[in-house]
């Protein structure tokens, strides 16, 4: 791919700061509107519950120290950014934009606060999924796009 961006690439690139802004705004709202550890029932299986995570997904690296987590997150984000810029397939780029937007949202939250704000709490029969945020949702959706496009490309390659 040439160094000059294509219009679809620019639109997807613009999507990244939009995701970051939405995520950081939602986290700021959660910190101002919710009380730590006190659930606000939204649906029978969904609460808004303010919590904080010093580690990464599902509490991984909780004891690693903030600087280590920041450096790991920055390195991974940089690798995904290079992949985004070089990727020719639009759906893969979209998936990467979601992953980058989410990763950077959590990175900036961690950089400014030392931990990530979580507030989305799904549960069933008293069993709770670990609380998460919009950035985590974006990363998950992005990963789903990446997997879907990889499987689609693999299937197309086999039929040729």
N, C-alpha and C positions, 0 to 999 in steps of 0.2 A: 504494500500500500504506500502511496506517495505521502510526503510530509504535509501536503495541503489537505485539510479536512473536507469531507463531503458534507452536503447539507443534512442528511440523515444523521451523520455522526455528530454534527454540531447540535442538532435538536436533542439527541440523547445525552450529549455532554452538558447541555443546559439543564437537563432533568436532574443531574446529580446535586447541584446546589439547592434546587427546589426541594428535593427529598431531605437534605440536611436541614434546611430552614423549617420545614414542617415538623421534623423530628424534634429539633431543639425547642420549637414553640410548644409542642405537645408536652415535652418534659417540663418546661417552665410552668405550664398550666398545672400539671400534676403536682409539682412541688408547692404551688400556691393554693390549690383548691383541695388537696387531699391531706389527710393526717397519716403519718407514718404507721404502717401496719394495721390501719383501720379500714376494712373493706367497705366500699360503697356498692351495693348490689345494683346491677344494671339488668341482668337476665338471670334466670335460675342457675345458669352454668358460667356466668361471667360477672366478675367484680372489677372495680377500679381499686387497686390497693397499692399505695405508694411504698416502694422499697428501693434499696440501693445495692449495687453489685460492684465490688472493687475488682473483680476478675473479668473473665470473658464469658462466653456462652455457658449457661448452666453452672456458673461458679468456677469454671476451670481457671487456673492460675490465680485464685483468690489470694494465695500466700506468696505470690511471686514478687510483689512490690509494684507500685504504680509505674515506675520508670520502665521496668521490663515489659509490662503490658503495653505501655505507650509505644515503645520501640518495636515490639512485635507487630502491633496493629499498624504502625506507620509503614513498616517494611512490606507487610502483606498488601496494604492499600496501594503502595507504589507499584508492586508487581501486577496487581489487577489493573492499575491505571495504564501501564505499558501495554498489557494485553488488550485493554479497551482500544487504545489508540491504533494498534496494529491489526485489530480484528476486522475482517471484511464482512462477516455475516451479521446482518442487522439484528436478528433475534438474540444472538450471543452478545452483541454490544448492549442491547437493552438489558439483558440479564446482568452484565457487568456494571451497567449504570446503576441498577438497583443495589447490587452488592456494594459498590463504591459509596453510594449515597448513604446507605445504612452504616457501613464501616466508619465513614467520616463523621456521621452524626454521633455515634458512640465515642469516637476518638475525641471530638471537640468537647463532649460532655465530660469525659474522663480527664481531659487536659485542664478544663476550667474548674472542675469540682473534685477531682481525685477518684471518682467512681461514676458509674452509669446509673441513671435514674430509670427505674422500671415501674410500671403501673398497670399493665394489662394482665389480668389474673383469670385464667380459665380453670374450671374444676368440674368434676363429676363424681357423685357419690362420696364426697369428702376428700377426694384425691385431687391435688392441685398440680397443674403443669407449672414449672417455674415461671414466675412473673417475667414479663418482657416489655418491650417498647416498640415504637414504630420503626426504629432503625433495625431492630431484630426481625421485624416483619418484612422489611424491604430486603434484607439479606436472604431470608428464606425464600421469598418470591423470586429474587434474582437467581438463587441456586436452582430453583425449579425451572426457570427459563433456560438456564445453562444445560441442565440435564436433558430437558425436552429437546433442545436444539441439537445437542450432541447425539441423542438417539435418532432423531430425524435425519441428520446428516449421515449417520452410520447406515441407516436403512436405505437412503438414497444411493449411497456408495455401493451397497450390495446389489441393488437392482440395475446398476449400469453395466 
